[in-house]
Amino acid sequence: MPTSMTIAEAALATGLTAYTLRYYEQIGLIDPVPRRGGQRVYGDTDLRLIGFVVRLRGTGMSMRDIQEYVGLRRLGETPESIRLRGDLLARHAAYLRGQLVDLTETIARLDEKIALYRAIYPDEPLPTPDTTVPPASTADTPSNRRKHA
């Protein structure tokens, strides 16, 4: 049975706001959503496309590139459309692979530094976000605020 959702339900299902869904439709990031009685009605196909758009945005793909992808998708399953969509996604995947290499190298460097610091101070635990030192008390610091009578 096909899904039929209001914009509020689609917002909950996708993790986007109703405003964002309307904006994505306005700028062509998602297909125009059919309406019933003046209300947008999101179906399975709409939700799949929105989910894919959300995934692409999550990878850092630009809005412009996603708009291009959706525009090519609207051309149908022509050989040219399929080739161009594949090329666009391949370029983005190559970019992500480069990011992954950079992140992997950065993590390795951080791990080296952590090991070095732990070797220098083996008996003292390194602070973690849960055990950070609280800021110094400002009780002895004079206030710059004006005093009211």
Secondary structure as GFF3:
##gff-version 3
##sequence-region A 1 149
A	DSSP	alpha_helix	7	14	.	.	.	ID=ss1
A	DSSP	alpha_helix	18	26	.	.	.	ID=ss2
A	DSSP	beta_strand	35	36	.	.	.	ID=ss3
A	DSSP	beta_strand	39	40	.	.	.	ID=ss4
A	DSSP	alpha_helix	44	58	.	.	.	ID=ss5
A	DSSP	alpha_helix	63	74	.	.	.	ID=ss6
A	DSSP	alpha_helix	79	120	.	.	.	ID=ss7
A	DSSP	three_ten_helix	129	131	.	.	.	ID=ss8
###
